[in-house]
Amino acid sequence: GGVGKTTLATVLYDRISQQFVACCFIDDVSKNYRLHDGPLGVQKQILDQTLGQDNHQIHNHYNATNLIRCRLCHQKALMILDNVDHIEQLEKIAVHREWLGAGSRIIIISRDEHILKQYGVDAVYQVPLLDSTNSLQLLCRKAFKLDHILNSYEELVKYILNYVNGLPLTL
């Protein structure tokens, strides 16, 4: 956690979403799944963001799944599902790339690579930790609003960078 998976996905979404007819970024699937009717709550968000679909007529998981399959089957869609922490969430949300139009992409963000492999994703991208130069630059920009270390803070900055070990969220 804290390596920047969601931040990278947000930047990617902002850069490429205009290339797709239907787009959605489901923020924190795990939380939404727990708090908002399980898979139905997430499916309603997908339908709302991709199609502007009125959620009041969707009352069960079966109808939502069929609506997603039928309405998005010819659409070039981009779906980003953030913070998936159980394979069951993906299985019950029931969105499959083959149900979407040509050129569609589903990006799944998870801390657990096993979930991605078990679900059968095509490729896994592991976000690398920041190297020492980028860690130093980020810390200086956030802490000092400068691109360099203030002389009186050199030892403290070295200690902090060693402690956080390249995790930007910690910085």
N, C-alpha and C positions, 0 to 999 in steps of 0.2 A: 504494500500500500504506500501511496505517496510518491510513486515514481513519475506520475504524470500521464497515466493512461487516459483519463477523462479529458484532460486538457488537450492532449494530442487529438483525440477523437473530435472534440469540439472544433478545433482549428481545421481538421480535415473536412468535417461537415460544412463549415462555413465556406471552404474553398471549392468543394465539388458538388454541393447540393443543387446548384442551378443546372447541372447536367442531367437531372432526373425529373421525371414528371411528378412522382409522388415521393415525399420524403418524411421521415420522422426520426427524432432523437428521443428515445425513451430513457429518461434520466432515472437511475437507481431502480432497475427492474426488481431487485430483491425487496426493497422497501415497498414499492408499489404493489408487488405481488402479495406481500403480507397484509398491507393495510387497506387495499381496495379490491375486494372480491377475487383475489387470486388471479388466475389467468384472464378472466373476463375483464378485470380492471385494466390490465395491460393491453389486451386486445382493443378495448374501447379507445385507449389513447392512440394506438396505431391507426385505427379507423378515423379518429378525429383529426390527427395530424396529416395523414396521407390523403384523405378524401373529403375532410370536413363533414364526415358522416354524423348525423344526429344520433347520439347515444341513447336517447330515450326509448327507441324501439328495439333495442338489443337487450334481451333479458336472460339469455343463456349462452354458455360457452359454444354449443353446437352452432347456433345462428351466427355468432361472431366469427367463428372459424370459416364457415361457408361464405360469409360476406367478404372476408379478407381474400379467400381463394377466388371467388367469382369476380370481384370488383378490381382486384389488382393483377389478374392473370395476364393482362395485355399492357400493363403499365411498366415502364422502366422505373424501378423504385430503389431508393436508398433507405435502409433501416439501420439505425445504430441502437443496440441494446446494451446499455451501460450497467455495470455491476451485477452481472448474473453470477449467482453463487451456488446454484444447484441445477443439475441436468434436467430435473423434472420441470423447472421453470420453462426451459426452452421447448421441451416436449409438449407441455400443456398450452403454451402460448400458440403453438402450432403454426408457425410461419416458416415456410420452406422456400428456398430460392427457386426451385423448379415450379412453384406456384406463381411466381412473379414473371413479368415480361423480360424480354431479352435485355441483357446488359445490367440487370439488377444486381445489387450488392446488399448483403446483410453483414454488418460488422458487430461482433459480439465482444464485449469487454468483460474480462473476468480476471480475478487474481489466481484462479486455479486452471492451469493449462490442461489438466486432466478432463475437465468439463468440455473444453473445446474439442479435444481429440475424440472423446466419447461421442460427442454430437456429430462428428464427421466434418469439421470445417476444412476448407481447402488449404489454408495457410495460417500459421500462427506467427504473430510478430511479438517479440519480447522487447519491451521498451528498455533500452540500456540506462544504467545509472549515469549520472553526470560525471564527467571526468573532473580532475582537480581544477583545471582552468575555468571550465563553465560553472562549477560549484562556487569558485571564488568570485566570478563575475556576478552571478545571481545574488550571492550574499551581500556583496558590496552595493549592488543596485538597490536591494531591498532595505538593508540596514543603514547605509550611509547616503543613499541617493547619488552615489558616485560610481565610477568604473574602476576604482582602485582602493586599496586599503589605506586608511588613515594610519600614519606611523605609530601612533600610540596604541593601536589596536592589533598590531601584527600577531602577537602571541595568542591573543584571544581568538582571532579569526582562524589561525592554524588549529587551535584546539577544537573549535566549533566544526570546521570542515572535516577533521579527523573523526569527530563524534558522529556526524550525520551520514558520512560515507556515501555521498552522492545522491541522497534523497532530497529532491527539491521541496516537497511539502514540509519536511522537517525544517528546512531553511526558512 
